[in-house]
Amino acid sequence: MKQRKLVVISAGLSQPSSTRLLADQLSATTAKAAAQLGVTLDVQVIELRDLAHEITDNMLTGFAKPALKQAQEAVTAADALITVTPVFSAGYSGLYKSFFDVLDKDALVDKPVLLAATAGTARHSLVLEHALRPLFAYLRATIIPTSVFAASDDWGANSVEGPLRGRIERAAAELAREVERREPAVVTDPFALTTDFAEMLKNL
């Protein structure tokens, strides 16, 4: 079995939250789909509400405290991401955007990302297309074709076998296939020497 790292970013503000519920369903379904392709996913969930103060401090000072630094490094080292945000004022949450603002500018380059959002009404579903996709296109991520939106009505009695379940399974399968076909993510040490030290001395 191949081993890969999946990082799940949940921007829900309450505990429990529908945002985290959707994140958990997406990650569990992706892990199952990946296992069928011979890939074992090591899943790590990052709850942004727990990092809110550190994200703000990072934006003000330019330095990440330990917990936020670990989250940033986990995202950079991930083979794929699932990101879920609640919708506020017809857009992603400020906490969600702020987290990606304090990531390294190259952290998501060519990284497969599954986009998802939650809101009280289906009228906000287009946030995935007019807000999230442009953001991750700018960050040069590889965006999975199927995104997942869940309104309050989607969590009713029929949600297990309803339209939401179908979207979750389709998106998870797409992400699993993308992970399976790729080599593991490689994190480059910015301080590592790219030239042999002896060769450098020859040029002095």
Secondary structure, DSSP 8 states (H G I E B T S, - for coil): -EEEEEEEEE---SSS-HHHHHHHHHHHHHHHHHHHTTEEEEEEEEEGGGGHHHHHHHHHHS---HHHHHHHHHHHH-SEEEEEEEEETTEE-HHHHHHHHTS-TTTTTT-EEEEEEEESSGGGTTHIIIIIHHHHHHTT-EE-S--EEEEGGGGSTTTTTSHHHHHHHHHHHHHHHHHHTS-------TTS-SS-HHHHHHT-
